[in-house]
């Protein structure tokens, strides 16, 4: 972080965050997973990490939340590391859909019935089935181990209340999975695949964990703090491209125009963003806009991007 940017962030970030927090009343928390409805609508926090170990944070950055869709970026990377590009993209496409994240519509309409991309639910469920391991438990253990390494936090764990809440109410995801099974895309039993998928969605983090994971993406797969290469550069390139084209649901185009950074959001109100070669950013703001993204979180990222000219475009 440059000295000037750091100084400006330290003095201005709390004020910018409070301005964005005023937006939370215009959105609402996700309720289709009952446990997520318990989140506070006014929560807003951010944590920014750089390669030298400097950090800046503001607001409710210590509030824990589950990764939900943000986890899909890293399960995709793990599946690519397990099987390579050809095998993964034989089962999942590479294109944005313009449909809701849990939509089934294109699975039926478009040949050959594979999900459009790895970040919509159908795609991420398929990716979960591709994680190496002899049982759902072994697959989940490998995912958790990988996430802990990326976050540099051995204490990362599942929020089992959220996991059970989604397991009990996730019938739309169950329908998607049965459809994929019928199409021959899923090889394992549906409930086994879903238990891996729901489990990684329910891994609990805070903004600082998310910023550390994003930092590895920002530095092309190398953890800049340890110097360890954790992800091959090619897979980072793939993950960042999906983040830009479909990371923010059906507002990905708008987000690319207004913020211009690779990012992935989740229904719990988390957003992971990165400034390539510079920063990893974690945001939490459970009040969502009508596109399913944190309403205040997007506002804050837009402010930061404009202030520091972070847009890649
Ligand atoms: N676990 C959530 C679901 O499958 C993730 C959705 C999201 O964050 O977009 O519905």
py3Dmol code that shows the C-alpha trace and the ligand (Angstrom):
import py3Dmol

protein = """\
ATOM      1  CA  UNK A   1       0.000   0.000   0.000  1.00  0.00           C
ATOM      2  CA  UNK A   2       1.477   3.361  -0.883  1.00  0.00           C
ATOM      3  CA  UNK A   3       2.015   5.641   2.083  1.00  0.00           C
ATOM      4  CA  UNK A   4      -0.477   8.249   0.799  1.00  0.00           C
ATOM      5  CA  UNK A   5      -3.140   5.682  -0.024  1.00  0.00           C
ATOM      6  CA  UNK A   6      -2.739   4.075   3.396  1.00  0.00           C
ATOM      7  CA  UNK A   7      -2.991   7.402   5.201  1.00  0.00           C
ATOM      8  CA  UNK A   8      -6.062   8.404   3.214  1.00  0.00           C
ATOM      9  CA  UNK A   9      -7.702   5.028   3.838  1.00  0.00           C
ATOM     10  CA  UNK A  10      -7.023   5.189   7.563  1.00  0.00           C
ATOM     11  CA  UNK A  11      -8.573   8.610   7.928  1.00  0.00           C
ATOM     12  CA  UNK A  12     -11.405   8.314   5.395  1.00  0.00           C
ATOM     13  CA  UNK A  13     -12.584   4.672   5.439  1.00  0.00           C
ATOM     14  CA  UNK A  14     -14.713   4.930   8.629  1.00  0.00           C
ATOM     15  CA  UNK A  15     -16.499   7.995   7.244  1.00  0.00           C
ATOM     16  CA  UNK A  16     -17.081   6.427   3.808  1.00  0.00           C
ATOM     17  CA  UNK A  17     -18.375   3.280   5.486  1.00  0.00           C
ATOM     18  CA  UNK A  18     -20.884   5.232   7.583  1.00  0.00           C
ATOM     19  CA  UNK A  19     -22.127   7.002   4.436  1.00  0.00           C
ATOM     20  CA  UNK A  20     -22.663   3.636   2.749  1.00  0.00           C
ATOM     21  CA  UNK A  21     -24.302   2.216   5.869  1.00  0.00           C
ATOM     22  CA  UNK A  22     -27.170   4.673   5.333  1.00  0.00           C
ATOM     23  CA  UNK A  23     -28.158   2.484   2.339  1.00  0.00           C
ATOM     24  CA  UNK A  24     -28.802  -0.660   4.384  1.00  0.00           C
ATOM     25  CA  UNK A  25     -32.423   0.329   5.045  1.00  0.00           C
ATOM     26  CA  UNK A  26     -33.169   0.135   1.310  1.00  0.00           C
ATOM     27  CA  UNK A  27     -32.373  -3.578   1.093  1.00  0.00           C
ATOM     28  CA  UNK A  28     -33.137  -6.721   3.031  1.00  0.00           C
ATOM     29  CA  UNK A  29     -31.412  -9.805   4.405  1.00  0.00           C
ATOM     30  CA  UNK A  30     -31.816 -13.126   2.580  1.00  0.00           C
ATOM     31  CA  UNK A  31     -34.534 -15.194   4.201  1.00  0.00           C
ATOM     32  CA  UNK A  32     -34.854 -18.271   1.957  1.00  0.00           C
ATOM     33  CA  UNK A  33     -32.252 -19.955   4.160  1.00  0.00           C
ATOM     34  CA  UNK A  34     -33.996 -19.340   7.517  1.00  0.00           C
ATOM     35  CA  UNK A  35     -30.761 -19.133   9.516  1.00  0.00           C
ATOM     36  CA  UNK A  36     -29.490 -16.260   7.325  1.00  0.00           C
ATOM     37  CA  UNK A  37     -32.564 -14.191   8.190  1.00  0.00           C
ATOM     38  CA  UNK A  38     -31.109 -13.755  11.684  1.00  0.00           C
ATOM     39  CA  UNK A  39     -28.367 -11.428  10.370  1.00  0.00           C
ATOM     40  CA  UNK A  40     -28.619  -7.771  11.279  1.00  0.00           C
ATOM     41  CA  UNK A  41     -29.628  -5.532   8.388  1.00  0.00           C
ATOM     42  CA  UNK A  42     -27.474  -2.630   9.551  1.00  0.00           C
ATOM     43  CA  UNK A  43     -24.206  -4.549   9.703  1.00  0.00           C
ATOM     44  CA  UNK A  44     -21.473  -3.217   7.440  1.00  0.00           C
ATOM     45  CA  UNK A  45     -17.771  -3.983   7.694  1.00  0.00           C
ATOM     46  CA  UNK A  46     -14.691  -3.971   5.496  1.00  0.00           C
ATOM     47  CA  UNK A  47     -11.112  -5.196   5.755  1.00  0.00           C
ATOM     48  CA  UNK A  48      -8.347  -4.451   3.240  1.00  0.00           C
ATOM     49  CA  UNK A  49      -5.023  -6.328   3.267  1.00  0.00           C
ATOM     50  CA  UNK A  50      -1.857  -5.693   1.296  1.00  0.00           C
ATOM     51  CA  UNK A  51       1.210  -7.777   0.466  1.00  0.00           C
ATOM     52  CA  UNK A  52       3.366  -6.376   3.259  1.00  0.00           C
ATOM     53  CA  UNK A  53       0.910  -7.286   5.986  1.00  0.00           C
ATOM     54  CA  UNK A  54      -0.586  -3.819   6.332  1.00  0.00           C
ATOM     55  CA  UNK A  55      -4.319  -3.763   6.916  1.00  0.00           C
ATOM     56  CA  UNK A  56      -7.088  -1.196   7.184  1.00  0.00           C
ATOM     57  CA  UNK A  57     -10.560  -1.976   8.425  1.00  0.00           C
ATOM     58  CA  UNK A  58     -13.736  -0.189   9.388  1.00  0.00           C
ATOM     59  CA  UNK A  59     -17.208  -0.893  10.741  1.00  0.00           C
ATOM     60  CA  UNK A  60     -18.350  -4.372  11.748  1.00  0.00           C
ATOM     61  CA  UNK A  61     -15.405  -6.165  10.184  1.00  0.00           C
ATOM     62  CA  UNK A  62     -15.255  -8.817  12.935  1.00  0.00           C
ATOM     63  CA  UNK A  63     -18.821 -10.039  12.393  1.00  0.00           C
ATOM     64  CA  UNK A  64     -18.778 -13.695  11.263  1.00  0.00           C
ATOM     65  CA  UNK A  65     -20.751 -14.715   8.188  1.00  0.00           C
ATOM     66  CA  UNK A  66     -20.927 -17.765   5.933  1.00  0.00           C
ATOM     67  CA  UNK A  67     -19.194 -17.672   2.572  1.00  0.00           C
ATOM     68  CA  UNK A  68     -22.181 -18.953   0.556  1.00  0.00           C
ATOM     69  CA  UNK A  69     -21.531 -18.311  -3.142  1.00  0.00           C
ATOM     70  CA  UNK A  70     -18.109 -16.806  -2.501  1.00  0.00           C
ATOM     71  CA  UNK A  71     -16.902 -20.331  -1.738  1.00  0.00           C
ATOM     72  CA  UNK A  72     -17.670 -21.313  -5.350  1.00  0.00           C
ATOM     73  CA  UNK A  73     -14.613 -19.433  -6.597  1.00  0.00           C
ATOM     74  CA  UNK A  74     -12.322 -21.620  -4.516  1.00  0.00           C
ATOM     75  CA  UNK A  75     -14.066 -24.947  -5.088  1.00  0.00           C
ATOM     76  CA  UNK A  76     -13.724 -24.231  -8.807  1.00  0.00           C
ATOM     77  CA  UNK A  77     -10.000 -23.632  -8.328  1.00  0.00           C
ATOM     78  CA  UNK A  78      -9.661 -26.842  -6.297  1.00  0.00           C
ATOM     79  CA  UNK A  79     -11.528 -28.869  -8.933  1.00  0.00           C
ATOM     80  CA  UNK A  80      -9.230 -27.395 -11.604  1.00  0.00           C
ATOM     81  CA  UNK A  81      -6.201 -28.339  -9.501  1.00  0.00           C
ATOM     82  CA  UNK A  82      -7.628 -31.851  -9.063  1.00  0.00           C
ATOM     83  CA  UNK A  83      -8.597 -32.555 -12.688  1.00  0.00           C
ATOM     84  CA  UNK A  84      -7.372 -29.816 -15.040  1.00  0.00           C
ATOM     85  CA  UNK A  85      -9.289 -27.524 -17.368  1.00  0.00           C
ATOM     86  CA  UNK A  86     -10.455 -30.034 -19.919  1.00  0.00           C
ATOM     87  CA  UNK A  87     -12.227 -32.325 -17.462  1.00  0.00           C
ATOM     88  CA  UNK A  88     -13.859 -29.490 -15.517  1.00  0.00           C
ATOM     89  CA  UNK A  89     -15.158 -27.639 -18.569  1.00  0.00           C
ATOM     90  CA  UNK A  90     -16.447 -30.862 -20.075  1.00  0.00           C
ATOM     91  CA  UNK A  91     -19.001 -30.742 -17.240  1.00  0.00           C
ATOM     92  CA  UNK A  92     -19.537 -26.967 -16.814  1.00  0.00           C
ATOM     93  CA  UNK A  93     -19.647 -24.117 -19.331  1.00  0.00           C
ATOM     94  CA  UNK A  94     -17.916 -20.732 -19.299  1.00  0.00           C
ATOM     95  CA  UNK A  95     -20.680 -18.261 -20.107  1.00  0.00           C
ATOM     96  CA  UNK A  96     -22.807 -15.857 -18.039  1.00  0.00           C
ATOM     97  CA  UNK A  97     -26.509 -16.703 -18.064  1.00  0.00           C
ATOM     98  CA  UNK A  98     -28.573 -13.610 -17.325  1.00  0.00           C
ATOM     99  CA  UNK A  99     -30.797 -15.928 -15.246  1.00  0.00           C
ATOM    100  CA  UNK A 100     -31.168 -16.111 -11.485  1.00  0.00           C
ATOM    101  CA  UNK A 101     -28.387 -17.909  -9.617  1.00  0.00           C
ATOM    102  CA  UNK A 102     -30.646 -20.853  -8.813  1.00  0.00           C
ATOM    103  CA  UNK A 103     -32.391 -21.038 -12.182  1.00  0.00           C
ATOM    104  CA  UNK A 104     -33.069 -24.302 -13.941  1.00  0.00           C
ATOM    105  CA  UNK A 105     -34.269 -22.817 -17.176  1.00  0.00           C
ATOM    106  CA  UNK A 106     -31.204 -23.193 -19.408  1.00  0.00           C
ATOM    107  CA  UNK A 107     -30.455 -26.705 -18.195  1.00  0.00           C
ATOM    108  CA  UNK A 108     -33.525 -27.823 -20.009  1.00  0.00           C
ATOM    109  CA  UNK A 109     -33.342 -25.544 -23.017  1.00  0.00           C
ATOM    110  CA  UNK A 110     -29.713 -25.628 -24.071  1.00  0.00           C
ATOM    111  CA  UNK A 111     -27.770 -28.631 -25.306  1.00  0.00           C
ATOM    112  CA  UNK A 112     -25.902 -30.536 -23.900  1.00  0.00           C
ATOM    113  CA  UNK A 113     -27.587 -29.827 -20.553  1.00  0.00           C
ATOM    114  CA  UNK A 114     -24.467 -28.849 -18.643  1.00  0.00           C
ATOM    115  CA  UNK A 115     -24.577 -25.759 -16.400  1.00  0.00           C
ATOM    116  CA  UNK A 116     -23.644 -22.467 -18.065  1.00  0.00           C
ATOM    117  CA  UNK A 117     -20.868 -21.556 -15.639  1.00  0.00           C
ATOM    118  CA  UNK A 118     -19.335 -22.662 -12.306  1.00  0.00           C
ATOM    119  CA  UNK A 119     -20.705 -19.754 -10.250  1.00  0.00           C
ATOM    120  CA  UNK A 120     -24.440 -20.361 -10.689  1.00  0.00           C
ATOM    121  CA  UNK A 121     -25.789 -23.009  -8.337  1.00  0.00           C
ATOM    122  CA  UNK A 122     -26.104 -25.758 -10.955  1.00  0.00           C
ATOM    123  CA  UNK A 123     -22.479 -25.176 -11.961  1.00  0.00           C
ATOM    124  CA  UNK A 124     -21.186 -25.009  -8.398  1.00  0.00           C
ATOM    125  CA  UNK A 125     -23.066 -28.184  -7.437  1.00  0.00           C
ATOM    126  CA  UNK A 126     -21.413 -29.895 -10.417  1.00  0.00           C
ATOM    127  CA  UNK A 127     -18.011 -28.555  -9.354  1.00  0.00           C
ATOM    128  CA  UNK A 128     -18.583 -29.894  -5.814  1.00  0.00           C
ATOM    129  CA  UNK A 129     -19.043 -33.343  -7.328  1.00  0.00           C
ATOM    130  CA  UNK A 130     -15.677 -33.013  -9.100  1.00  0.00           C
ATOM    131  CA  UNK A 131     -13.634 -32.401  -5.947  1.00  0.00           C
ATOM    132  CA  UNK A 132     -11.293 -35.375  -5.456  1.00  0.00           C
ATOM    133  CA  UNK A 133     -12.077 -37.677  -2.528  1.00  0.00           C
ATOM    134  CA  UNK A 134     -13.639 -41.081  -1.897  1.00  0.00           C
ATOM    135  CA  UNK A 135     -16.515 -39.814   0.227  1.00  0.00           C
ATOM    136  CA  UNK A 136     -18.422 -36.553   0.846  1.00  0.00           C
ATOM    137  CA  UNK A 137     -16.533 -36.291   4.155  1.00  0.00           C
ATOM    138  CA  UNK A 138     -13.158 -36.583   2.453  1.00  0.00           C
ATOM    139  CA  UNK A 139     -14.108 -34.037  -0.232  1.00  0.00           C
ATOM    140  CA  UNK A 140     -15.356 -31.602   2.422  1.00  0.00           C
ATOM    141  CA  UNK A 141     -12.213 -32.073   4.509  1.00  0.00           C
ATOM    142  CA  UNK A 142     -10.041 -31.266   1.488  1.00  0.00           C
ATOM    143  CA  UNK A 143     -12.080 -28.127   0.769  1.00  0.00           C
ATOM    144  CA  UNK A 144     -11.847 -26.926   4.371  1.00  0.00           C
ATOM    145  CA  UNK A 145      -8.098 -27.598   4.456  1.00  0.00           C
ATOM    146  CA  UNK A 146      -7.628 -25.612   1.221  1.00  0.00           C
ATOM    147  CA  UNK A 147      -9.715 -22.674   2.482  1.00  0.00           C
ATOM    148  CA  UNK A 148      -7.802 -22.591   5.796  1.00  0.00           C
ATOM    149  CA  UNK A 149      -4.526 -22.436   3.910  1.00  0.00           C
ATOM    150  CA  UNK A 150      -5.746 -19.616   1.652  1.00  0.00           C
ATOM    151  CA  UNK A 151      -7.064 -17.616   4.601  1.00  0.00           C
ATOM    152  CA  UNK A 152      -3.996 -18.428   6.701  1.00  0.00           C
ATOM    153  CA  UNK A 153      -6.425 -19.341   9.425  1.00  0.00           C
ATOM    154  CA  UNK A 154      -6.485 -22.865  10.863  1.00  0.00           C
ATOM    155  CA  UNK A 155      -9.611 -21.999  12.854  1.00  0.00           C
ATOM    156  CA  UNK A 156     -11.930 -21.606   9.832  1.00  0.00           C
ATOM    157  CA  UNK A 157     -14.857 -23.973  10.258  1.00  0.00           C
ATOM    158  CA  UNK A 158     -18.440 -24.653   9.221  1.00  0.00           C
ATOM    159  CA  UNK A 159     -21.424 -22.891  10.731  1.00  0.00           C
ATOM    160  CA  UNK A 160     -23.448 -26.054  11.299  1.00  0.00           C
ATOM    161  CA  UNK A 161     -26.678 -24.146  12.022  1.00  0.00           C
ATOM    162  CA  UNK A 162     -26.535 -22.566   8.560  1.00  0.00           C
ATOM    163  CA  UNK A 163     -25.568 -25.920   7.028  1.00  0.00           C
ATOM    164  CA  UNK A 164     -28.578 -27.692   8.590  1.00  0.00           C
ATOM    165  CA  UNK A 165     -30.879 -24.797   7.771  1.00  0.00           C
ATOM    166  CA  UNK A 166     -29.972 -25.056   4.079  1.00  0.00           C
ATOM    167  CA  UNK A 167     -30.000 -28.850   4.086  1.00  0.00           C
ATOM    168  CA  UNK A 168     -33.577 -28.740   5.377  1.00  0.00           C
ATOM    169  CA  UNK A 169     -34.873 -26.034   3.023  1.00  0.00           C
ATOM    170  CA  UNK A 170     -32.706 -26.382  -0.111  1.00  0.00           C
ATOM    171  CA  UNK A 171     -35.237 -28.119  -2.310  1.00  0.00           C
ATOM    172  CA  UNK A 172     -34.585 -25.926  -5.323  1.00  0.00           C
ATOM    173  CA  UNK A 173     -30.911 -26.902  -5.199  1.00  0.00           C
ATOM    174  CA  UNK A 174     -32.045 -30.493  -4.752  1.00  0.00           C
ATOM    175  CA  UNK A 175     -34.157 -30.176  -7.929  1.00  0.00           C
ATOM    176  CA  UNK A 176     -31.191 -28.782  -9.840  1.00  0.00           C
ATOM    177  CA  UNK A 177     -29.040 -31.649  -8.622  1.00  0.00           C
ATOM    178  CA  UNK A 178     -31.577 -34.315  -9.631  1.00  0.00           C
ATOM    179  CA  UNK A 179     -31.845 -32.729 -13.046  1.00  0.00           C
ATOM    180  CA  UNK A 180     -28.063 -32.781 -13.409  1.00  0.00           C
ATOM    181  CA  UNK A 181     -27.993 -36.391 -12.261  1.00  0.00           C
ATOM    182  CA  UNK A 182     -30.619 -37.306 -14.843  1.00  0.00           C
ATOM    183  CA  UNK A 183     -28.522 -35.557 -17.524  1.00  0.00           C
ATOM    184  CA  UNK A 184     -25.517 -37.648 -16.514  1.00  0.00           C
ATOM    185  CA  UNK A 185     -23.586 -34.600 -15.308  1.00  0.00           C
ATOM    186  CA  UNK A 186     -23.499 -35.778 -11.674  1.00  0.00           C
ATOM    187  CA  UNK A 187     -22.080 -39.232 -11.083  1.00  0.00           C
ATOM    188  CA  UNK A 188     -22.418 -39.425  -7.282  1.00  0.00           C
ATOM    189  CA  UNK A 189     -25.689 -39.683  -5.306  1.00  0.00           C
ATOM    190  CA  UNK A 190     -27.478 -36.330  -5.138  1.00  0.00           C
ATOM    191  CA  UNK A 191     -27.493 -36.072  -1.335  1.00  0.00           C
ATOM    192  CA  UNK A 192     -23.754 -36.777  -1.199  1.00  0.00           C
ATOM    193  CA  UNK A 193     -23.018 -33.997  -3.683  1.00  0.00           C
ATOM    194  CA  UNK A 194     -25.366 -31.583  -1.909  1.00  0.00           C
ATOM    195  CA  UNK A 195     -23.788 -32.241   1.462  1.00  0.00           C
ATOM    196  CA  UNK A 196     -20.406 -31.184   0.010  1.00  0.00           C
ATOM    197  CA  UNK A 197     -21.986 -28.123  -1.648  1.00  0.00           C
ATOM    198  CA  UNK A 198     -23.994 -26.943   1.388  1.00  0.00           C
ATOM    199  CA  UNK A 199     -20.982 -27.527   3.628  1.00  0.00           C
ATOM    200  CA  UNK A 200     -18.628 -25.286   1.659  1.00  0.00           C
ATOM    201  CA  UNK A 201     -21.330 -22.611   1.414  1.00  0.00           C
ATOM    202  CA  UNK A 202     -21.543 -22.662   5.217  1.00  0.00           C
ATOM    203  CA  UNK A 203     -17.840 -22.122   5.945  1.00  0.00           C
ATOM    204  CA  UNK A 204     -17.742 -19.174   8.321  1.00  0.00           C
ATOM    205  CA  UNK A 205     -15.323 -16.278   7.845  1.00  0.00           C
ATOM    206  CA  UNK A 206     -14.946 -12.633   8.761  1.00  0.00           C
ATOM    207  CA  UNK A 207     -13.823  -9.749   6.539  1.00  0.00           C
ATOM    208  CA  UNK A 208     -10.187 -10.286   7.393  1.00  0.00           C
ATOM    209  CA  UNK A 209     -10.293 -13.986   6.327  1.00  0.00           C
ATOM    210  CA  UNK A 210     -11.921 -12.985   3.072  1.00  0.00           C
ATOM    211  CA  UNK A 211      -9.352 -10.267   2.392  1.00  0.00           C
ATOM    212  CA  UNK A 212      -6.519 -12.783   2.931  1.00  0.00           C
ATOM    213  CA  UNK A 213      -8.103 -15.243   0.496  1.00  0.00           C
ATOM    214  CA  UNK A 214      -8.570 -12.446  -2.026  1.00  0.00           C
ATOM    215  CA  UNK A 215      -4.948 -11.415  -1.577  1.00  0.00           C
ATOM    216  CA  UNK A 216      -3.803 -14.807  -2.903  1.00  0.00           C
ATOM    217  CA  UNK A 217      -5.908 -14.175  -6.016  1.00  0.00           C
ATOM    218  CA  UNK A 218      -4.537 -10.621  -6.283  1.00  0.00           C
ATOM    219  CA  UNK A 219      -0.988 -12.016  -6.308  1.00  0.00           C
ATOM    220  CA  UNK A 220      -1.543 -14.666  -8.969  1.00  0.00           C
ATOM    221  CA  UNK A 221      -1.783 -17.599  -6.597  1.00  0.00           C
ATOM    222  CA  UNK A 222       1.147 -16.751  -4.342  1.00  0.00           C
ATOM    223  CA  UNK A 223       0.503 -15.934  -0.691  1.00  0.00           C
ATOM    224  CA  UNK A 224       2.534 -12.711  -0.563  1.00  0.00           C
ATOM    225  CA  UNK A 225       3.076 -13.055   3.186  1.00  0.00           C
ATOM    226  CA  UNK A 226       4.678 -16.521   3.088  1.00  0.00           C
ATOM    227  CA  UNK A 227       5.866 -16.497  -0.526  1.00  0.00           C
ATOM    228  CA  UNK A 228       4.201 -19.898  -0.988  1.00  0.00           C
ATOM    229  CA  UNK A 229       2.629 -20.718  -4.359  1.00  0.00           C
ATOM    230  CA  UNK A 230      -0.858 -22.024  -3.544  1.00  0.00           C
ATOM    231  CA  UNK A 231      -2.650 -21.899  -6.909  1.00  0.00           C
ATOM    232  CA  UNK A 232      -1.292 -22.151 -10.476  1.00  0.00           C
ATOM    233  CA  UNK A 233      -1.510 -18.807 -12.296  1.00  0.00           C
ATOM    234  CA  UNK A 234      -3.688 -20.190 -15.111  1.00  0.00           C
ATOM    235  CA  UNK A 235      -6.429 -21.131 -12.622  1.00  0.00           C
ATOM    236  CA  UNK A 236      -6.291 -17.679 -11.059  1.00  0.00           C
ATOM    237  CA  UNK A 237      -6.807 -16.249 -14.542  1.00  0.00           C
ATOM    238  CA  UNK A 238      -9.879 -18.455 -15.009  1.00  0.00           C
ATOM    239  CA  UNK A 239     -11.297 -17.631 -11.556  1.00  0.00           C
ATOM    240  CA  UNK A 240     -10.801 -13.875 -11.968  1.00  0.00           C
ATOM    241  CA  UNK A 241     -12.474 -13.947 -15.375  1.00  0.00           C
ATOM    242  CA  UNK A 242     -15.547 -15.667 -13.925  1.00  0.00           C
ATOM    243  CA  UNK A 243     -15.574 -13.146 -11.073  1.00  0.00           C
ATOM    244  CA  UNK A 244     -15.684 -10.278 -13.589  1.00  0.00           C
ATOM    245  CA  UNK A 245     -18.250 -11.854 -15.916  1.00  0.00           C
ATOM    246  CA  UNK A 246     -20.563 -13.525 -13.392  1.00  0.00           C
ATOM    247  CA  UNK A 247     -19.338 -12.874  -9.836  1.00  0.00           C
ATOM    248  CA  UNK A 248     -22.010 -10.345  -8.909  1.00  0.00           C
ATOM    249  CA  UNK A 249     -25.062 -12.278 -10.177  1.00  0.00           C
ATOM    250  CA  UNK A 250     -27.045 -10.383 -12.816  1.00  0.00           C
ATOM    251  CA  UNK A 251     -25.426  -7.114 -11.814  1.00  0.00           C
ATOM    252  CA  UNK A 252     -21.970  -8.251 -12.954  1.00  0.00           C
ATOM    253  CA  UNK A 253     -21.971  -5.911 -15.966  1.00  0.00           C
ATOM    254  CA  UNK A 254     -23.066  -2.942 -13.882  1.00  0.00           C
ATOM    255  CA  UNK A 255     -20.468  -3.762 -11.205  1.00  0.00           C
ATOM    256  CA  UNK A 256     -17.735  -4.012 -13.873  1.00  0.00           C
ATOM    257  CA  UNK A 257     -18.697  -0.566 -15.131  1.00  0.00           C
ATOM    258  CA  UNK A 258     -19.079   1.108 -11.725  1.00  0.00           C
ATOM    259  CA  UNK A 259     -16.344  -0.635  -9.715  1.00  0.00           C
ATOM    260  CA  UNK A 260     -14.240  -2.497 -12.282  1.00  0.00           C
ATOM    261  CA  UNK A 261     -12.697  -5.120  -9.976  1.00  0.00           C
ATOM    262  CA  UNK A 262     -12.952  -8.929  -9.925  1.00  0.00           C
ATOM    263  CA  UNK A 263     -15.419  -9.723  -7.120  1.00  0.00           C
ATOM    264  CA  UNK A 264     -17.747 -12.421  -5.844  1.00  0.00           C
ATOM    265  CA  UNK A 265     -20.725 -11.919  -3.597  1.00  0.00           C
ATOM    266  CA  UNK A 266     -22.870 -14.293  -1.572  1.00  0.00           C
ATOM    267  CA  UNK A 267     -26.404 -14.280  -0.167  1.00  0.00           C
ATOM    268  CA  UNK A 268     -25.073 -13.794   3.359  1.00  0.00           C
ATOM    269  CA  UNK A 269     -23.999 -10.291   2.251  1.00  0.00           C
ATOM    270  CA  UNK A 270     -20.297 -10.986   1.876  1.00  0.00           C
ATOM    271  CA  UNK A 271     -18.274  -9.621  -1.032  1.00  0.00           C
ATOM    272  CA  UNK A 272     -14.737 -10.674  -1.839  1.00  0.00           C
ATOM    273  CA  UNK A 273     -12.924  -8.255  -4.156  1.00  0.00           C
ATOM    274  CA  UNK A 274      -9.355  -7.732  -5.228  1.00  0.00           C
ATOM    275  CA  UNK A 275      -7.146  -5.088  -6.752  1.00  0.00           C
ATOM    276  CA  UNK A 276      -4.678  -7.131  -8.825  1.00  0.00           C
ATOM    277  CA  UNK A 277      -1.100  -6.903  -7.550  1.00  0.00           C
ATOM    278  CA  UNK A 278      -2.218  -4.709  -4.647  1.00  0.00           C
ATOM    279  CA  UNK A 279      -5.029  -5.602  -2.256  1.00  0.00           C
ATOM    280  CA  UNK A 280      -7.404  -8.260  -1.046  1.00  0.00           C
ATOM    281  CA  UNK A 281     -10.730  -6.907   0.214  1.00  0.00           C
ATOM    282  CA  UNK A 282     -13.425  -8.512   2.378  1.00  0.00           C
ATOM    283  CA  UNK A 283     -16.804  -6.860   2.913  1.00  0.00           C
ATOM    284  CA  UNK A 284     -19.866  -7.865   4.922  1.00  0.00           C
ATOM    285  CA  UNK A 285     -23.259  -6.195   4.626  1.00  0.00           C
ATOM    286  CA  UNK A 286     -26.220  -8.610   4.879  1.00  0.00           C
ATOM    287  CA  UNK A 287     -28.798  -6.162   3.538  1.00  0.00           C
ATOM    288  CA  UNK A 288     -29.123  -7.126  -0.138  1.00  0.00           C
ATOM    289  CA  UNK A 289     -30.335  -5.151  -3.158  1.00  0.00           C
ATOM    290  CA  UNK A 290     -32.801  -6.555  -5.689  1.00  0.00           C
ATOM    291  CA  UNK A 291     -29.944  -8.297  -7.566  1.00  0.00           C
ATOM    292  CA  UNK A 292     -28.871 -10.162  -4.412  1.00  0.00           C
ATOM    293  CA  UNK A 293     -25.700  -8.168  -3.706  1.00  0.00           C
ATOM    294  CA  UNK A 294     -24.890  -6.321  -0.470  1.00  0.00           C
ATOM    295  CA  UNK A 295     -26.482  -2.928  -1.068  1.00  0.00           C
ATOM    296  CA  UNK A 296     -24.112  -0.953   1.151  1.00  0.00           C
ATOM    297  CA  UNK A 297     -21.116  -3.137   0.306  1.00  0.00           C
ATOM    298  CA  UNK A 298     -21.426  -2.378  -3.418  1.00  0.00           C
ATOM    299  CA  UNK A 299     -21.852   1.326  -2.619  1.00  0.00           C
ATOM    300  CA  UNK A 300     -18.689   1.326  -0.501  1.00  0.00           C
ATOM    301  CA  UNK A 301     -16.629  -0.536  -3.117  1.00  0.00           C
ATOM    302  CA  UNK A 302     -17.765   1.901  -5.772  1.00  0.00           C
ATOM    303  CA  UNK A 303     -16.644   4.803  -3.600  1.00  0.00           C
ATOM    304  CA  UNK A 304     -13.231   3.216  -2.991  1.00  0.00           C
ATOM    305  CA  UNK A 305     -12.715   2.375  -6.644  1.00  0.00           C
ATOM    306  CA  UNK A 306     -13.502   5.956  -7.694  1.00  0.00           C
ATOM    307  CA  UNK A 307     -11.379   7.559  -4.959  1.00  0.00           C
ATOM    308  CA  UNK A 308      -8.307   5.483  -5.834  1.00  0.00           C
ATOM    309  CA  UNK A 309      -8.952   4.877  -9.528  1.00  0.00           C
ATOM    310  CA  UNK A 310      -8.933   1.096  -9.058  1.00  0.00           C
ATOM    311  CA  UNK A 311     -11.043   0.125 -12.066  1.00  0.00           C
ATOM    312  CA  UNK A 312      -9.284  -2.255 -14.409  1.00  0.00           C
ATOM    313  CA  UNK A 313     -11.196  -0.956 -17.390  1.00  0.00           C
TER     314      UNK A 313
END
"""
ligand_1 = """\
10
LIG
N -25.884 -21.763 -0.490
C -26.606 -20.810 -1.268
C -27.561 -21.524 -2.211
O -27.189 -22.509 -2.765
C -25.618 -19.976 -2.033
C -26.290 -18.940 -2.859
C -25.516 -17.684 -3.045
O -24.785 -17.235 -2.158
O -25.647 -17.132 -4.133
O -28.667 -21.130 -2.429
"""
view = py3Dmol.view(width=600, height=400)
view.addModel(protein, "pdb")
view.setStyle({"model": 0}, {"cartoon": {"style": "trace"}})
view.addModel(ligand_1, "xyz")
view.setStyle({"model": 1}, {"stick": {}})
view.zoomTo()
view.show()
